[in-house]
Amino acid sequence: MSARGRIYLDNAATSWPKPEAVYRAVDQYQRTNGATAGRGAYREADEVGRGVLQTRTRLVQMLGARDPNRIIFTVNGTESLNLALHGMLRPGDHVVTTVVDHNSVLRPLRFLEERRQVQVTRVPCDAAGIIDPAAIRRAVRTDTRLIAVIHASNVTGALQPVVEIGRIARQLGVRYLVDAAQSLGHMPIDVKEVGADLFAAPAHKGLLGPAGLGVLYVAPGVETELLPLRQGGTGSKSDEDRQPDILPDKYEPGNLNVPAVLGLGEAISYLQQTGLATVRTHAAQLTSQLLDGFQDIPNVTVHGPNDATRQLAVVSISIAGMDPRDIAAILDTSYGVQVRAGIQCAPLMHQALGTTQRGGTVRFSASVFTEPTAIDTAVRAVAEIAQSHVSA
């Protein structure tokens, strides 16, 4: 079967395409404005300032919070998580995380463990890749400063019980970080219900914004404990050589990536107009379509919950006897289906799934723009590849 166009199913890595308004906002800023944020008193600079505030406001509304200044812009989701982890943890502190988490959490914690005497407990998951909140509670100690949990697995899409874990964190007086890289923009989320003190995500995945931008929501009171990663110019209190304590300036030295911020504002507007409940319903339908299609193919194993109500539109599979990278290459070259193969920057998750030795999995991930026909093509392609391999 020859490829018929590009079928992009790697949205867990980065979403594509973006809403048309995102492209327009980025292009218009670059061509007609070009001013920095918070640095000038002329018309274009004021326009940029209003646009940046509008994006913060839309984000905080999406999260069910109030103060737009509690939205911190970073260079990407990884820096948001690094700011949360390096900023909160001190030598001798204990942190609880999970085997489900991404290297953007695991690697900073390993660094802090080896270089800063931070102690780390990594809670295991069940066969479906889901964490038991009771295991989190058991892992908490008297010296635990932080619980860090991913909301949805980037390998299997498995939704973690973040609300229940948040209740435990509040009951035990422990700060709570949620990595929402795979969930924000894909489903309704209320940070107050989740109970997150720190809530991190990139702009370019479910939020449908440009790359090169991350966000970190900092709950009231947390800024007194959270140290900044960097210091520098902010356009505020420029007569002082100390970093301002005001939000968001405390954590935003240097120039913002204004094109990405303005593009993100338009992306959030698109999601708000579409409705996150509608986005979630569409994703669940596509997920069910993938799961139903794969379950009837001999020699294909689906990893994770295998349940559209317990995961987002991220589905990982293996074909018996085949290297995931070979499968992905055939999908691309012969069918035009683009997916992610390998360990997906989540080594402990693959160890838990038993997929490390086989080279990981093949991951299919959809977005609000994915059509059911694309899923049909992907399922048929996997069926043909699996059949050809068995026949050979």
N, C-alpha and C positions, 0 to 999 in steps of 0.2 A: 504493500500500500504506500503510495507516495504522499508527501506532505501537502496539505492544502492550507497554506497560510500558517500563521504563528498562533499556537494555542498555549498561552502562558499560564502555567499552573505552579508558579514559584512565588506566590504572593506572601508567603511566610518569610521569605528573604527580603523582598521589597515589592510593594504593590505597583502594578502596571496594568492598564493605563491609569492616569490620574483624571479627575474631573477637568473638563475643558477650562473652567474658571481658574484653576490652579496655574495652567500654562499662561493664561492671559495676565494674571496678576504678576507673575515673575517677569514676563517679558515687558509689561508696561512699566514696572518699577525700573528695570535695567535701562530702558530706552528713554523714559521721560522724567524720572525723578533722580535716583542715584544718591540721595542724601543719606547720611548716617542717622541712627536713632539716638536721641537724647544728647545731641552735640551742637545743634544749631538753633537759631531763633528766626530763621526765614521760612517762607511758606512751605517749601518742599519738605524741610525738616519737620515742621509741625504736622504735615500730612503723614509722614512716616510714623511719627509718634502716635498719632491717632490710630493708624493701622495696626501697629504693634499692640497697643492697648486693646483694640478690638479683638485681636487674636487671643490674647490672654483671657479676655472676658468670655469669648465663646468656649474656650477650653474649660474654664472654671465652671461655666454653666453645664457643660457636658458631664462634668464630674459631680455635679450636685453640690458644689461649694459656692462661696460668695466672693472672696477677695481675689481679684485678678493678679494682685502683686505676689500672691503665693504660687503662681506659676513661674518657674525658673526655666529659662531657655539655656540649653547646653549645646555642644557640637553634635551629639548623637545620643541614642539611648544608652550606649555603653558609658559615656561620661556621666549621664544622669545617675546610673547605678554606682559608678565609682565615687561620685560626689556623696551619695548617700552612705556608702560603706566606709570610705576613708574619712568622711566628715563626722560620722557618728562614733566610730569605734576607737578606743584608746588601748594602749598596752595593758594586757591582763584581762581585757573584757572577754566575755563568752558570747558567741552568736550561734543561733540555730538556723540552718538552711536545709535543703533537701537534695536528694539525688536527681530530682526532676529538673533542677535549675540549669540555666545556660552558663556558658563560660564567662559571660559578662558579670556574673555573680561569683562563680566558682573560682576564677583566676584572681580577682582582687582579694578574695578571702584566703586563698592559698598564699598570696604574697603577704598579707597581714599576719597570717599564721607563722610564716617562716621569718619575717623581718620585724614584726611589731609585737610578737608574743600574744597575739589574739588567739583564743581557743575556739575551735569550730566543731559543732556536731552536725553531721549530715544525715538527716532522717530518711529511711528507705520508703519506697512506695509499694503498692500492691501489684498484682499481675497486670492490671489495667493501666498502671502508671499513675495512680492517684494516691495522694498522701492522706493518712488517717490523722485527723486533728488530735486525737488522743496521744499519738506518737509525738506530736509537737509538744503537747503539754508535758509529757514524761521527760522530754529532752531539756526543758527549761530548768536552769539552776538559779541559785541565789545571786550569782554573778552574771547572769544573762542580761545583756544590754539590748540585743536586737534579735528579732525573728525576720528572716528574709525568705520570701516565697514567690515563685513564679505563678502567675494567675492561670495561664494556659501553656501547656507544653509545646515547644516549637517542633518537637519530633512527632507527637501523636495528636496534638490538639486537646489533650485531656484537661478538662477544667478542674482546678483544685478548689477545695472548700475554703476559699479565702475569707468568707464572712465568719465562719466558725472559728478559724484560726485567729481572726481579728478579735473575737470575743475573748479568746484565751489570752491574747496579748494584753488586752485591757484589764482583765481580771488579775493578771500577774504583774501588771505594771511594767511591761516590757515594750520598747519601741518596735514598730512594725513597718517593714518595707515590702511593698508589692511590686514585682516586675510585671508590668502590663504590656510588654512588647507585642504579644500575640493577641491581646484581648481588646485594648482600647481602640475604639472605632468599629469593632465587630459586634458589640453588644452594649446594652445599657449598663452603666456602672455608676454607683453612688459611693464616693470615697468615705462618706460618713457611715454608711451601712457596712462597708468593708472594714472600716476602723483603721485605715492606713494612716500612719504618721508621715510616710514618704511613699510616693506613687510615681513610678518612672515608666517612660515609654519613648520610643523614637517617633519622629513625625512621618516617616516614609512608609510605614507598614499599614496597619488598619486605618490610621488617620488619613491616608491617601495624600499626604503632603510631600514636598520635595525632600531629597536626601540632604544630609549635612545639618540636621537639627534634631535635638532631643528636648524632652520636657521632664521636669520634676516638680510635682506638687508637694509643698511643704506645709504640713498642718500647723495650726496655731500653737505657739509655744516651742515647737521643735527647733526653730532658728536659734534659740538660745544655746542649744547643744551642738548644732550642726556647723562644723568648721568649713570654711570655703576651701576649695582645691587651689584656686589661683587668686592673685591680686593684680590690680591694674586700674587703668582709667575707666570711669563710669559716666563722666559728664556731670556727676553730682559731687558736691563738697570738694571741688577741685583744688581748693586752697589747703587741703589737708593731705598728708602723706600716709594716712591710715585708710584701709578699706572701709567704706561706709557700712554701717550696721543696718541700714534701711533695706527693705525688700522692694524689688528683686535685686537691687544693685550689689548687695553683699556677695552674691554668687554669680554675677554677670560682668566680670571685668572684660574690657576690650569691646570691639564692635560686634554687634549682633549680626547674624546672617539674615539681613533684612529681606532679601528676596524669598528665602525659605519661610520666614515668619509670615510674610504676607500671603504666600502661596498656601501655607497651612491654614490661615484664616479662611480662605475660600474653600478649602477642602472640608473644614469643619462645618461651614455654612451648608455645603452640599449634603453632608451627613445629617445635619439637623433637619434640613428640608425633606430628605428622604425618610428619616426616622430610624433610629437605631434598632427599634423593635422590628421594623421591616427588614433592615439589613440582617439581623439575626435570623429571622424566618427564612430569608433567601439562602443564607449560609447553611442552615439546617437541612433544607431541601437538597442542596448540592451534596452535602455530606452523606445524607441517606442514599442518594443516587450512587455515589462512589462506593459506599459500604455494601449496598445491595448488589452492585455490579461485580465487585471483587470476590464476594463470598461464594459465587458460583463457579469461579475459575479454578480448576485443579492446580495444585502446587503453588498457589498464592496464599500467603499468610498476611493477615492484617494485624498490625501491632497497636495496642492501646485499647480504649474503652469499647470500640466497635459499636458505638451508640451515639447518634447525632444529638441526643439531649444532654450528653455528658462530655461533649467535645466541640471544638470549633471546626471550621472547614479546613482542617489539616489532617491528612490520612497518610500513614506510612505503611508500606508493604514490603514483602520479600518474595522472590520467586525461587523455589528450591533449586540449589545448584548454580545459581547465577550471581555474579558480582553486581551489586547495585549500580556501580558506575557504567557497566556494560549495558544494563537495562536503560539507564537514562540516556546513554549515547544513541541507542537504537530508537528510543522514543523520539528523540530530537531529529535525527537524520532521516528516519523512515516515515515518521508520522507528524512531525512538526510540533510535538508535545514537549514542552519545556518544564522540567521538574528539578528537584534537588536530590542528589544521591550522596550518601556518606554518613558521617557521624553528626552533622548539623550542629557542631559546637556544643554538644551536650553529651560528653563522654560517660558520665555516671548514669544518665538515662539509658544509654545503649547497653551498658553493663547490666542494668536491672532488667532490660528486655531480652538479654541474651543475644544481641545482634552485633556485638563488637567484632567477634572473630570473622563474621561473614562480610565485614566492611560497612556495617550500618544498614540503612534502609533506603528505599526510594520514596520520597515525600511528595505528595500532591497537595497543593494549597490553593484555594479559590479566593475570589474577592467579590465585592458587590457587582462588579462588571462581568463576572464569569457567567456564561450562558450554559443551560443544560446540554446543548448540543456539543459543547466542548468536553463535558464530562462523558458523554456517550462515546466520543472519539477516543478519549483516554482509556476508558474501560475496554473497548474493542481492541485497542492497540496492545494492552497488557495481555488480553486473552490470546491474541495472535502470537505474541512473543513467547508466552508460557507454552503454548501448544507447539510452536516451532522448536523450542528448546527440548521439550519432552520427546518430540518426534526424532530429533537429531540424536 
